[in-house]
Amino acid sequence: MSFFLRQSIRAVRPVSIAVPVRRTFANSSVRALKESNKDTPETAAEYEKHKQDQLAKQKEGKNHWQAELASNSEEAVAADRHEHSDHSPEGIKELQKKTEGHAQEKHK
């Protein structure tokens, strides 16, 4: 009788078979410093030029932060931390002119 009981339990129990799954599609991210510079073909040469310039200035002791080597978010944080003491209308206009000049230079 126990034979029939074991056979009926085996018949009811689901059978699991390990089936290998094959990945057919893979996606990887684009390696770029700035999120906005993904489509520019000469970015590698431009980054290398800025890196070499920064290394040369570092050896001379005249190194400074370069926005060209920072990501968009790092650039925004640096701009937020920048303190500007002149809040007069003339100081604001001067900042606006600097921003306009920087934007024109950056997006030539």
SESEGU-948762 format. One record per residue: residue number from 0; residue in three letters; x, y negated, z of N, C-alpha, C, O in turn. Coordinates in steps of 0.001 Angstrom, whole numbers, always signed. Atoms other than C-alpha are relative to their C-alpha. Example, Ala and Ser with C-alpha at 12.3 -4.5 7.8 and 13.67 -1.06 7.14 Angstrom:
<rs>
<num = 0 | residuo = ALA | n.px = +890 | n.py = +1190 | n.pz = +0 | ca.px = +12300 | ca.py = +4500 | ca.pz = +7800 | c.px = +900 | c.py = -1200 | c.pz = +0 | o.px = +1936 | o.py = -1181 | o.pz = +665>
<num = 1 | residuo = SER | n.px = -820 | n.py = +1190 | n.pz = -60 | ca.px = +13670 | ca.py = +1060 | ca.pz = +7140 | c.px = -770 | c.py = -1090 | c.pz = +730 | o.px = -261 | o.py = -2198 | o.pz = +899>
</rs>
This chain:
<rs>
<num = 0 | residuo = MET | n.px = +805 | n.py = +1184 | n.pz = +0 | ca.px = +0 | ca.py = +0 | ca.pz = +0 | c.px = +860 | c.py = -1265 | c.pz = +0 | o.px = +523 | o.py = -2249 | o.pz = -658>
<num = 1 | residuo = SER | n.px = -871 | n.py = +1168 | n.pz = -36 | ca.px = +2829 | ca.py = -2404 | ca.pz = +767 | c.px = +619 | c.py = -261 | c.pz = -1371 | o.px = +951 | o.py = -1400 | o.pz = -1699>
<num = 2 | residuo = PHE | n.px = -522 | n.py = +168 | n.pz = +1348 | ca.px = +4124 | ca.py = -1782 | ca.pz = -2749 | c.px = -932 | c.py = -875 | c.pz = -829 | o.px = -476 | o.py = -1781 | o.pz = -1527>
<num = 3 | residuo = PHE | n.px = +975 | n.py = +798 | n.pz = +750 | ca.px = +918 | ca.py = -3191 | ca.pz = -4257 | c.px = -47 | c.py = -1445 | c.pz = +492 | o.px = -231 | o.py = -2371 | o.pz = -298>
<num = 4 | residuo = LEU | n.px = +21 | n.py = +1348 | n.pz = -572 | ca.px = +1017 | ca.py = -6169 | ca.pz = -1881 | c.px = +1199 | c.py = -812 | c.pz = -494 | o.px = +1052 | o.py = -1978 | o.pz = -860>
<num = 5 | residuo = ARG | n.px = -1197 | n.py = +706 | n.pz = +478 | ca.px = +4599 | ca.py = -7069 | ca.pz = -2863 | c.px = -105 | c.py = -342 | c.pz = -1480 | o.px = +287 | o.py = -1434 | o.pz = -1891>
<num = 6 | residuo = GLN | n.px = +147 | n.py = +245 | n.pz = +1435 | ca.px = +3834 | ca.py = -6756 | ca.pz = -6566 | c.px = -987 | c.py = -1133 | c.pz = -276 | o.px = -756 | o.py = -1944 | o.pz = -1173>
<num = 7 | residuo = SER | n.px = +983 | n.py = +1061 | n.pz = +219 | ca.px = +787 | ca.py = -9015 | ca.pz = -6317 | c.px = +548 | c.py = -1362 | c.pz = +427 | o.px = +233 | o.py = -2375 | o.pz = -199>
<num = 8 | residuo = ILE | n.px = -608 | n.py = +1268 | n.pz = -437 | ca.px = +2759 | ca.py = -11685 | ca.pz = -4394 | c.px = +994 | c.py = -480 | c.pz = -1049 | o.px = +1049 | o.py = -1675 | o.pz = -1342>
<num = 9 | residuo = ARG | n.px = -961 | n.py = +381 | n.pz = +1040 | ca.px = +5498 | ca.py = -11641 | ca.pz = -7052 | c.px = -707 | c.py = -524 | c.pz = -1245 | o.px = -211 | o.py = -1441 | o.pz = -1899>
<num = 10 | residuo = ALA | n.px = +732 | n.py = +437 | n.pz = +1188 | ca.px = +2928 | ca.py = -12038 | ca.pz = -9811 | c.px = -588 | c.py = -1392 | c.pz = +188 | o.px = -705 | o.py = -2142 | o.pz = -781>
<num = 11 | residuo = VAL | n.px = +602 | n.py = +1301 | n.pz = -272 | ca.px = +1369 | ca.py = -15088 | ca.pz = -8133 | c.px = +1063 | c.py = -1092 | c.pz = +149 | o.px = +814 | o.py = -2248 | o.pz = -195>
<num = 12 | residuo = ARG | n.px = -1069 | n.py = +965 | n.pz = -257 | ca.px = +4670 | ca.py = -16791 | ca.pz = -7223 | c.px = +521 | c.py = -586 | c.pz = -1322 | o.px = +798 | o.py = +167 | o.pz = -2256>
<num = 13 | residuo = PRO | n.px = -506 | n.py = +593 | n.pz = +1246 | ca.px = +5837 | ca.py = -19311 | ca.pz = -9885 | c.px = +1487 | c.py = +307 | c.pz = -189 | o.px = +2254 | o.py = +365 | o.pz = +773>
<num = 14 | residuo = VAL | n.px = -1387 | n.py = -304 | n.pz = +341 | ca.px = +9081 | ca.py = -18515 | ca.pz = -11626 | c.px = +660 | c.py = -1301 | c.pz = -446 | o.px = +140 | o.py = -2005 | o.pz = -1312>
<num = 15 | residuo = SER | n.px = -725 | n.py = +1205 | n.pz = +402 | ca.px = +11613 | ca.py = -21335 | ca.pz = -11877 | c.px = +1271 | c.py = +407 | c.pz = -725 | o.px = +2059 | o.py = +1212 | o.pz = -228>
<num = 16 | residuo = ILE | n.px = -1175 | n.py = -290 | n.pz = +808 | ca.px = +14239 | ca.py = -21194 | ca.pz = -14563 | c.px = +734 | c.py = -1320 | c.pz = -208 | o.px = +126 | o.py = -2319 | o.pz = -594>
<num = 17 | residuo = ALA | n.px = -805 | n.py = +1199 | n.pz = +197 | ca.px = +17067 | ca.py = -23717 | ca.pz = -14715 | c.px = +293 | c.py = -165 | c.pz = -1485 | o.px = +934 | o.py = +684 | o.pz = -2104>
<num = 18 | residuo = VAL | n.px = -210 | n.py = +285 | n.pz = +1412 | ca.px = +17096 | ca.py = -25263 | ca.pz = -18169 | c.px = +933 | c.py = -1202 | c.pz = -88 | o.px = +633 | o.py = -2253 | o.pz = +480>
<num = 19 | residuo = PRO | n.px = -895 | n.py = +1153 | n.pz = +112 | ca.px = +20041 | ca.py = -27486 | ca.pz = -19064 | c.px = -649 | c.py = -1120 | c.pz = -816 | o.px = -1255 | o.py = -886 | o.pz = -1862>
<num = 20 | residuo = VAL | n.px = +580 | n.py = +1171 | n.pz = +664 | ca.px = +18958 | ca.py = -30981 | ca.pz = -20038 | c.px = +1120 | c.py = -721 | c.pz = -732 | o.px = +2193 | o.py = -948 | o.pz = -174>
<num = 21 | residuo = ARG | n.px = -1004 | n.py = +669 | n.pz = +810 | ca.px = +20832 | ca.py = -32719 | ca.pz = -22795 | c.px = -376 | c.py = -1471 | c.pz = -145 | o.px = -1490 | o.py = -1799 | o.pz = -553>
<num = 22 | residuo = ARG | n.px = +244 | n.py = +1430 | n.pz = +153 | ca.px = +21150 | ca.py = -36501 | ca.pz = -22754 | c.px = +238 | c.py = -386 | c.pz = -1450 | o.px = +1301 | o.py = -122 | o.pz = -2012>
<num = 23 | residuo = THR | n.px = -124 | n.py = +374 | n.pz = +1408 | ca.px = +20535 | ca.py = -37873 | ca.pz = -26192 | c.px = +283 | c.py = -1481 | c.pz = -191 | o.px = +666 | o.py = -1891 | o.pz = -1287>
<num = 24 | residuo = PHE | n.px = -184 | n.py = +1433 | n.pz = +144 | ca.px = +20825 | ca.py = -41597 | ca.pz = -25493 | c.px = +758 | c.py = -525 | c.pz = +1201 | o.px = +398 | o.py = -240 | o.pz = +2343>
<num = 25 | residuo = ALA | n.px = -775 | n.py = +611 | n.pz = -1078 | ca.px = +23402 | ca.py = -43497 | ca.pz = -23467 | c.px = +111 | c.py = -1492 | c.pz = -277 | o.px = +191 | o.py = -1919 | o.pz = -1429>
<num = 26 | residuo = ASN | n.px = -57 | n.py = +1444 | n.pz = +125 | ca.px = +23574 | ca.py = -47204 | ca.pz = -22817 | c.px = +1080 | c.py = -515 | c.pz = +929 | o.px = +1162 | o.py = -85 | o.pz = +2080>
<num = 27 | residuo = SER | n.px = -1028 | n.py = +592 | n.pz = -848 | ca.px = +26509 | ca.py = -49223 | ca.pz = -21517 | c.px = -72 | c.py = -1516 | c.pz = -133 | o.px = -574 | o.py = -2051 | o.pz = -1122>
<num = 28 | residuo = SER | n.px = +73 | n.py = +1459 | n.pz = -3 | ca.px = +26875 | ca.py = -52868 | ca.pz = -20635 | c.px = +1136 | c.py = -596 | c.pz = -823 | o.px = +2175 | o.py = +35 | o.pz = -1024>
<num = 29 | residuo = VAL | n.px = -1004 | n.py = +720 | n.pz = +763 | ca.px = +28802 | ca.py = -55391 | ca.pz = -22685 | c.px = +978 | c.py = -620 | c.pz = +985 | o.px = +567 | o.py = -1205 | o.pz = +1986>
<num = 30 | residuo = ARG | n.px = -1017 | n.py = +566 | n.pz = -878 | ca.px = +32069 | ca.py = -56452 | ca.pz = -21098 | c.px = +291 | c.py = -1441 | c.pz = -416 | o.px = +992 | o.py = -1683 | o.pz = -1398>
<num = 31 | residuo = ALA | n.px = -217 | n.py = +1415 | n.pz = +267 | ca.px = +32041 | ca.py = -60243 | ca.pz = -21039 | c.px = +19 | c.py = -731 | c.pz = +1328 | o.px = -697 | o.py = -355 | o.pz = +2255>
<num = 32 | residuo = LEU | n.px = -39 | n.py = +766 | n.pz = -1241 | ca.px = +32907 | ca.py = -62777 | ca.pz = -18371 | c.px = -1269 | c.py = -820 | c.pz = +162 | o.px = -1892 | o.py = -814 | o.pz = +1224>
<num = 33 | residuo = LYS | n.px = +1207 | n.py = +823 | n.pz = -65 | ca.px = +30061 | ca.py = -65109 | ca.pz = -19180 | c.px = -1140 | c.py = +727 | c.pz = -694 | o.px = -963 | o.py = +1345 | o.pz = -1744>
<num = 34 | residuo = GLU | n.px = +1168 | n.py = -655 | n.pz = +571 | ca.px = +26590 | ca.py = -63815 | ca.pz = -19839 | c.px = -416 | c.py = -654 | c.pz = -1314 | o.px = -1052 | o.py = -15 | o.pz = -2152>
<num = 35 | residuo = SER | n.px = +413 | n.py = +734 | n.pz = +1195 | ca.px = +26112 | ca.py = -66452 | ca.pz = -22529 | c.px = +968 | c.py = +174 | c.pz = -1168 | o.px = +659 | o.py = -268 | o.pz = -2275>
<num = 36 | residuo = ASN | n.px = -1011 | n.py = -141 | n.pz = +1054 | ca.px = +29249 | ca.py = -65511 | ca.pz = -24548 | c.px = +79 | c.py = +1410 | c.pz = -562 | o.px = +1168 | o.py = +1852 | o.pz = -927>
<num = 37 | residuo = LYS | n.px = -43 | n.py = -1380 | n.pz = +477 | ca.px = +28278 | ca.py = -62010 | ca.pz = -25671 | c.px = +209 | c.py = +91 | c.pz = -1503 | o.px = +803 | o.py = +1059 | o.pz = -1978>
<num = 38 | residuo = ASP | n.px = -10 | n.py = -102 | n.pz = +1452 | ca.px = +28030 | ca.py = -62789 | ca.pz = -29381 | c.px = +1186 | c.py = -681 | c.pz = -664 | o.px = +1272 | o.py = -688 | o.pz = -1892>
<num = 39 | residuo = THR | n.px = -1129 | n.py = +711 | n.pz = +569 | ca.px = +31250 | ca.py = -64744 | ca.pz = -29851 | c.px = +1142 | c.py = +975 | c.pz = -265 | o.px = +1606 | o.py = +1626 | o.pz = +672>
<num = 40 | residuo = PRO | n.px = -1035 | n.py = -995 | n.pz = +294 | ca.px = +33898 | ca.py = -62648 | ca.pz = -31653 | c.px = +1387 | c.py = -370 | c.pz = +523 | o.px = +2200 | o.py = +521 | o.pz = +768>
<num = 41 | residuo = GLU | n.px = -1350 | n.py = +398 | n.pz = -412 | ca.px = +36922 | ca.py = -64688 | ca.pz = -30543 | c.px = +138 | c.py = -186 | c.pz = +1514 | o.px = +1077 | o.py = -842 | o.pz = +1963>
<num = 42 | residuo = THR | n.px = -56 | n.py = +206 | n.pz = -1449 | ca.px = +36205 | ca.py = -64521 | ca.pz = -26789 | c.px = +1228 | c.py = +640 | c.pz = +626 | o.px = +1792 | o.py = +79 | o.pz = +1565>
<num = 43 | residuo = ALA | n.px = -1162 | n.py = -670 | n.pz = -593 | ca.px = +39027 | ca.py = -62058 | ca.pz = -26059 | c.px = +1245 | c.py = -870 | c.pz = -138 | o.px = +2007 | o.py = -1011 | o.pz = +819>
<num = 44 | residuo = ALA | n.px = -1159 | n.py = +868 | n.pz = +208 | ca.px = +41646 | ca.py = -64375 | ca.pz = -27571 | c.px = -109 | c.py = -1263 | c.pz = +849 | o.px = +885 | o.py = -1745 | o.pz = +1391>
<num = 45 | residuo = GLU | n.px = +206 | n.py = +1208 | n.pz = -805 | ca.px = +40125 | ca.py = -67371 | ca.pz = -25807 | c.px = +259 | c.py = +276 | c.pz = +1482 | o.px = +908 | o.py = -525 | o.pz = +2155>
<num = 46 | residuo = TYR | n.px = -239 | n.py = -367 | n.pz = -1397 | ca.px = +40118 | ca.py = -65600 | ca.pz = -22415 | c.px = +1489 | c.py = +210 | c.pz = +257 | o.px = +2012 | o.py = -209 | o.pz = +1289>
<num = 47 | residuo = GLU | n.px = -1433 | n.py = -257 | n.pz = -162 | ca.px = +43713 | ca.py = -64486 | ca.pz = -22933 | c.px = +781 | c.py = -1309 | c.pz = +24 | o.px = +1726 | o.py = -1454 | o.pz = +800>
<num = 48 | residuo = LYS | n.px = -668 | n.py = +1308 | n.pz = +22 | ca.px = +44771 | ca.py = -68061 | ca.pz = -23780 | c.px = -157 | c.py = -702 | c.pz = +1348 | o.px = +808 | o.py = -1254 | o.pz = +1877>
<num = 49 | residuo = HIS | n.px = +243 | n.py = +650 | n.pz = -1290 | ca.px = +43161 | ca.py = -69392 | ca.pz = -20588 | c.px = +727 | c.py = +734 | c.pz = +1131 | o.px = +1224 | o.py = +100 | o.pz = +2063>
<num = 50 | residuo = LYS | n.px = -720 | n.py = -762 | n.pz = -1030 | ca.px = +44670 | ca.py = -66570 | ca.pz = -18506 | c.px = +1484 | c.py = -326 | c.pz = -15 | o.px = +2086 | o.py = -535 | o.pz = +1038>
<num = 51 | residuo = GLN | n.px = -1426 | n.py = +309 | n.pz = +96 | ca.px = +48179 | ca.py = -67251 | ca.pz = -19818 | c.px = +283 | c.py = -1424 | c.pz = +468 | o.px = +1300 | o.py = -1676 | o.pz = +1113>
<num = 52 | residuo = ASP | n.px = -141 | n.py = +1379 | n.pz = -461 | ca.px = +47708 | ca.py = -70982 | ca.pz = -19210 | c.px = -66 | c.py = -64 | c.pz = +1524 | o.px = +715 | o.py = -773 | o.pz = +2159>
<num = 53 | residuo = GLN | n.px = +138 | n.py = -17 | n.pz = -1453 | ca.px = +46569 | ca.py = -70284 | ca.pz = -15657 | c.px = +1230 | c.py = +619 | c.pz = +666 | o.px = +1692 | o.py = +123 | o.pz = +1693>
<num = 54 | residuo = LEU | n.px = -1200 | n.py = -627 | n.pz = -565 | ca.px = +49531 | ca.py = -67958 | ca.pz = -15003 | c.px = +1207 | c.py = -932 | c.pz = -79 | o.px = +2002 | o.py = -997 | o.pz = +858>
<num = 55 | residuo = ALA | n.px = -1117 | n.py = +940 | n.pz = +138 | ca.px = +51995 | ca.py = -70549 | ca.pz = -16332 | c.px = -111 | c.py = -1128 | c.pz = +1020 | o.px = +886 | o.py = -1516 | o.pz = +1628>
<num = 56 | residuo = LYS | n.px = +186 | n.py = +1073 | n.pz = -981 | ca.px = +50490 | ca.py = -73278 | ca.pz = -14142 | c.px = +175 | c.py = +509 | c.pz = +1425 | o.px = +606 | o.py = -239 | o.pz = +2303>
<num = 57 | residuo = GLN | n.px = -166 | n.py = -569 | n.pz = -1336 | ca.px = +50502 | ca.py = -70944 | ca.pz = -11149 | c.px = +1481 | c.py = +91 | c.pz = +353 | o.px = +1862 | o.py = -155 | o.pz = +1497>
<num = 58 | residuo = LYS | n.px = -1445 | n.py = -67 | n.pz = -239 | ca.px = +54268 | ca.py = -70433 | ca.pz = -11534 | c.px = +573 | c.py = -1377 | c.pz = +299 | o.px = +1522 | o.py = -1506 | o.pz = +1073>
<num = 59 | residuo = GLU | n.px = -453 | n.py = +1370 | n.pz = -237 | ca.px = +54713 | ca.py = -74217 | ca.pz = -11615 | c.px = -584 | c.py = -594 | c.pz = +1278 | o.px = -130 | o.py = -1644 | o.pz = +1734>
<num = 60 | residuo = GLY | n.px = +651 | n.py = +516 | n.pz = -1194 | ca.px = +52484 | ca.py = -74673 | ca.pz = -8566 | c.px = -1078 | c.py = -1025 | c.pz = -299 | o.px = -1486 | o.py = -1765 | o.pz = +596>
<num = 61 | residuo = LYS | n.px = +1017 | n.py = +975 | n.pz = +401 | ca.px = +49925 | ca.py = -76733 | ca.pz = -10490 | c.px = -1302 | c.py = +682 | c.pz = -402 | o.px = -2067 | o.py = +134 | o.pz = -1196>
<num = 62 | residuo = ASN | n.px = +1177 | n.py = -768 | n.pz = +393 | ca.px = +47192 | ca.py = -74122 | ca.pz = -10759 | c.px = -1278 | c.py = -636 | c.pz = +531 | o.px = -1278 | o.py = -1233 | o.pz = +1607>
<num = 63 | residuo = HIS | n.px = +1313 | n.py = +489 | n.pz = -415 | ca.px = +43532 | ca.py = -75120 | ca.pz = -10554 | c.px = -1061 | c.py = +976 | c.pz = -498 | o.px = -790 | o.py = +1835 | o.pz = -1338>
<num = 64 | residuo = TRP | n.px = +1106 | n.py = -884 | n.pz = +377 | ca.px = +40163 | ca.py = -73405 | ca.pz = -10902 | c.px = -445 | c.py = -326 | c.pz = -1414 | o.px = -615 | o.py = -1496 | o.pz = -1760>
<num = 65 | residuo = GLN | n.px = +421 | n.py = +212 | n.pz = +1381 | ca.px = +39105 | ca.py = -72913 | ca.pz = -14519 | c.px = -1387 | c.py = +591 | c.pz = -209 | o.px = -1606 | o.py = +1781 | o.pz = +16>
<num = 66 | residuo = ALA | n.px = +1370 | n.py = -454 | n.pz = +239 | ca.px = +35434 | ca.py = -72691 | ca.pz = -15391 | c.px = -75 | c.py = +963 | c.pz = -1178 | o.px = -1013 | o.py = +1754 | o.pz = -1271>
<num = 67 | residuo = GLU | n.px = +11 | n.py = -877 | n.pz = +1173 | ca.px = +36324 | ca.py = -70911 | ca.pz = -18641 | c.px = +180 | c.py = +1466 | c.pz = +383 | o.px = -284 | o.py = +2351 | o.pz = -336>
<num = 68 | residuo = LEU | n.px = -247 | n.py = -1374 | n.pz = -442 | ca.px = +37415 | ca.py = -67803 | ca.pz = -16697 | c.px = -1034 | c.py = +481 | c.pz = +1007 | o.px = -945 | o.py = +1614 | o.pz = +1480>
<num = 69 | residuo = ALA | n.px = +1019 | n.py = -363 | n.pz = -992 | ca.px = +34396 | ca.py = -67782 | ca.pz = -14364 | c.px = -1291 | c.py = +414 | c.pz = -698 | o.px = -1550 | o.py = +36 | o.pz = -1841>
<num = 70 | residuo = SER | n.px = +1315 | n.py = -363 | n.pz = +535 | ca.px = +30995 | ca.py = -66226 | ca.pz = -14888 | c.px = -950 | c.py = -1181 | c.pz = +181 | o.px = -619 | o.py = -2159 | o.pz = +852>
<num = 71 | residuo = ASN | n.px = +983 | n.py = +1088 | n.pz = -129 | ca.px = +27891 | ca.py = -68396 | ca.pz = -15176 | c.px = -395 | c.py = -222 | c.pz = +1450 | o.px = -545 | o.py = -1365 | o.pz = +1880>
<num = 72 | residuo = SER | n.px = +407 | n.py = +148 | n.pz = -1398 | ca.px = +26919 | ca.py = -67690 | ca.pz = -11568 | c.px = +1126 | c.py = -597 | c.pz = +840 | o.px = +862 | o.py = -1404 | o.pz = +1730>
<num = 73 | residuo = GLU | n.px = -1122 | n.py = +598 | n.pz = -731 | ca.px = +30424 | ca.py = -68502 | ca.pz = -10264 | c.px = +117 | c.py = -1487 | c.pz = -315 | o.px = +428 | o.py = -2292 | o.pz = +563>
<num = 74 | residuo = GLU | n.px = -51 | n.py = +1405 | n.pz = +396 | ca.px = +30346 | ca.py = -71745 | ca.pz = -12208 | c.px = -1099 | c.py = -805 | c.pz = +693 | o.px = -873 | o.py = -1944 | o.pz = +1101>
<num = 75 | residuo = ALA | n.px = +1108 | n.py = +682 | n.pz = -678 | ca.px = +26952 | ca.py = -72641 | ca.pz = -10704 | c.px = +287 | c.py = -181 | c.pz = +1484 | o.px = -23 | o.py = -1230 | o.pz = +2048>
<num = 76 | residuo = VAL | n.px = -338 | n.py = +103 | n.pz = -1421 | ca.px = +28166 | ca.py = -71917 | ca.pz = -7160 | c.px = +1059 | c.py = -1074 | c.pz = +208 | o.px = +969 | o.py = -1858 | o.pz = +1153>
<num = 77 | residuo = ALA | n.px = -1036 | n.py = +1024 | n.pz = -119 | ca.px = +31262 | ca.py = -74060 | ca.pz = -7706 | c.px = -596 | c.py = -1394 | c.pz = -175 | o.px = -190 | o.py = -2331 | o.pz = +513>
<num = 78 | residuo = ALA | n.px = +647 | n.py = +1303 | n.pz = +196 | ca.px = +29072 | ca.py = -76899 | ca.pz = -8979 | c.px = -836 | c.py = -380 | c.pz = +1215 | o.px = -883 | o.py = -1552 | o.pz = +1590>
<num = 79 | residuo = ASP | n.px = +795 | n.py = +288 | n.pz = -1198 | ca.px = +26783 | ca.py = -76595 | ca.pz = -5949 | c.px = +872 | c.py = -410 | c.pz = +1175 | o.px = +468 | o.py = -1239 | o.pz = +1990>
<num = 80 | residuo = ARG | n.px = -895 | n.py = +306 | n.pz = -1127 | ca.px = +29738 | ca.py = -76738 | ca.pz = -3554 | c.px = +770 | c.py = -1299 | c.pz = -193 | o.px = +1321 | o.py = -1841 | o.pz = +765>
<num = 81 | residuo = HIS | n.px = -741 | n.py = +1227 | n.pz = +276 | ca.px = +31293 | ca.py = -79764 | ca.pz = -5245 | c.px = -673 | c.py = -1168 | c.pz = +706 | o.px = -1880 | o.py = -1375 | o.pz = +589>
<num = 82 | residuo = GLU | n.px = +543 | n.py = +1146 | n.pz = -730 | ca.px = +30866 | ca.py = -82819 | ca.pz = -3090 | c.px = +260 | c.py = -1273 | c.pz = -798 | o.px = +1380 | o.py = -1540 | o.pz = -1234>
<num = 83 | residuo = HIS | n.px = -109 | n.py = +1282 | n.pz = +684 | ca.px = +30205 | ca.py = -86123 | ca.pz = -4743 | c.px = -450 | c.py = -1069 | c.pz = +987 | o.px = -1602 | o.py = -1079 | o.pz = +1420>
<num = 84 | residuo = SER | n.px = +296 | n.py = +962 | n.pz = -1063 | ca.px = +30363 | ca.py = -89042 | ca.pz = -2346 | c.px = -714 | c.py = -1254 | c.pz = -508 | o.px = -1357 | o.py = -1951 | o.pz = +276>
<num = 85 | residuo = ASP | n.px = +582 | n.py = +1233 | n.pz = +523 | ca.px = +29169 | ca.py = -91825 | ca.pz = -4665 | c.px = -1414 | c.py = +274 | c.pz = -511 | o.px = -1591 | o.py = +778 | o.pz = -1620>
<num = 86 | residuo = HIS | n.px = +1395 | n.py = -232 | n.pz = +368 | ca.px = +25351 | ca.py = -91654 | ca.pz = -4729 | c.px = -683 | c.py = -1273 | c.pz = -500 | o.px = -1910 | o.py = -1340 | o.pz = -577>
<num = 87 | residuo = SER | n.px = +575 | n.py = +1239 | n.pz = +541 | ca.px = +24888 | ca.py = -95159 | ca.pz = -6105 | c.px = -441 | c.py = +248 | c.pz = -1447 | o.px = -36 | o.py = +1241 | o.pz = -2051>
<num = 88 | residuo = PRO | n.px = +422 | n.py = -184 | n.pz = +1408 | ca.px = +23210 | ca.py = -95608 | ca.pz = -9515 | c.px = +1180 | c.py = +70 | c.pz = -976 | o.px = +1135 | o.py = +809 | o.pz = -1960>
<num = 89 | residuo = GLU | n.px = -1177 | n.py = -42 | n.pz = +873 | ca.px = +26626 | ca.py = -96272 | ca.pz = -11083 | c.px = +712 | c.py = +1351 | c.pz = +112 | o.px = +1178 | o.py = +1899 | o.pz = -886>
<num = 90 | residuo = GLY | n.px = -635 | n.py = -1306 | n.pz = -201 | ca.px = +28050 | ca.py = -93091 | ca.pz = -9560 | c.px = -773 | c.py = +1123 | c.pz = -670 | o.px = -186 | o.py = +2051 | o.pz = -1227>
<num = 91 | residuo = ILE | n.px = +845 | n.py = -1004 | n.pz = +650 | ca.px = +25110 | ca.py = -91057 | ca.pz = -10819 | c.px = +169 | c.py = -75 | c.pz = -1517 | o.px = +254 | o.py = +957 | o.pz = -2184>
<num = 92 | residuo = LYS | n.px = -191 | n.py = +157 | n.pz = +1444 | ca.px = +25520 | ca.py = -92510 | ca.pz = -14330 | c.px = +1366 | c.py = +534 | c.pz = -430 | o.px = +1498 | o.py = +1132 | o.pz = -1498>
<num = 93 | residuo = GLU | n.px = -1332 | n.py = -524 | n.pz = +311 | ca.px = +29221 | ca.py = -91669 | ca.pz = -14239 | c.px = -14 | c.py = +1538 | c.pz = -34 | o.px = +584 | o.py = +2156 | o.pz = -915>
<num = 94 | residuo = LEU | n.px = +124 | n.py = -1460 | n.pz = -8 | ca.px = +28397 | ca.py = -88077 | ca.pz = -13301 | c.px = -752 | c.py = +499 | c.pz = -1228 | o.px = -386 | o.py = +1521 | o.pz = -1809>
<num = 95 | residuo = GLN | n.px = +766 | n.py = -395 | n.pz = +1181 | ca.px = +25835 | ca.py = -87896 | ca.pz = -16104 | c.px = +853 | c.py = -85 | c.pz = -1262 | o.px = +744 | o.py = +770 | o.pz = -2141>
<num = 96 | residuo = LYS | n.px = -895 | n.py = +120 | n.pz = +1154 | ca.px = +28427 | ca.py = -89118 | ca.pz = -18616 | c.px = +1017 | c.py = +1136 | c.pz = -17 | o.px = +1316 | o.py = +1691 | o.pz = -1075>
<num = 97 | residuo = LYS | n.px = -949 | n.py = -1114 | n.pz = -73 | ca.px = +30926 | ca.py = -86520 | ca.pz = -17381 | c.px = -673 | c.py = +1309 | c.pz = -408 | o.px = -89 | o.py = +2123 | o.pz = -1124>
<num = 98 | residuo = THR | n.px = +735 | n.py = -1220 | n.pz = +337 | ca.px = +28295 | ca.py = -83802 | ca.pz = -17666 | c.px = -285 | c.py = +62 | c.pz = -1492 | o.px = -159 | o.py = +1119 | o.pz = -2111>
<num = 99 | residuo = GLU | n.px = +275 | n.py = +48 | n.pz = +1438 | ca.px = +27350 | ca.py = -84918 | ca.pz = -21169 | c.px = +1264 | c.py = +315 | c.pz = -800 | o.px = +1227 | o.py = +1087 | o.pz = -1757>
<num = 100 | residuo = GLY | n.px = -1269 | n.py = -265 | n.pz = +685 | ca.px = +30996 | ca.py = -84943 | ca.pz = -22253 | c.px = +432 | c.py = +1449 | c.pz = +129 | o.px = +924 | o.py = +2050 | o.pz = -827>
<num = 101 | residuo = HIS | n.px = -359 | n.py = -1407 | n.pz = -217 | ca.px = +31599 | ca.py = -81531 | ca.pz = -20717 | c.px = -869 | c.py = +922 | c.pz = -847 | o.px = -371 | o.py = +1886 | o.pz = -1429>
<num = 102 | residuo = ALA | n.px = +913 | n.py = -837 | n.pz = +795 | ca.px = +28526 | ca.py = -80063 | ca.pz = -22429 | c.px = +341 | c.py = -83 | c.pz = -1485 | o.px = +302 | o.py = +927 | o.pz = -2188>
<num = 103 | residuo = GLN | n.px = -368 | n.py = +141 | n.pz = +1411 | ca.px = +29566 | ca.py = -81478 | ca.pz = -25802 | c.px = +1304 | c.py = +728 | c.pz = -293 | o.px = +1441 | o.py = +1355 | o.pz = -1344>
<num = 104 | residuo = GLU | n.px = -1285 | n.py = -679 | n.pz = +185 | ca.px = +33105 | ca.py = -80146 | ca.pz = -25371 | c.px = -167 | c.py = +1518 | c.pz = +44 | o.px = +466 | o.py = +2249 | o.pz = -718>
<num = 105 | residuo = LYS | n.px = +178 | n.py = -1440 | n.pz = -201 | ca.px = +31918 | ca.py = -76741 | ca.pz = -24241 | c.px = -760 | c.py = +654 | c.pz = -1144 | o.px = -497 | o.py = +1810 | o.pz = -1475>
<num = 106 | residuo = HIS | n.px = +865 | n.py = -586 | n.pz = +1027 | ca.px = +29361 | ca.py = -76214 | ca.pz = -27018 | c.px = +308 | c.py = -536 | c.pz = -1397 | o.px = -605 | o.py = -753 | o.pz = -2194>
<num = 107 | residuo = LYS | n.px = -395 | n.py = +463 | n.pz = +1341 | ca.px = +31338 | ca.py = -77425 | ca.pz = -30052 | c.px = -190 | c.py = +1105 | c.pz = -997 | o.px = +83 | o.py = +921 | o.pz = -2183>
</rs>
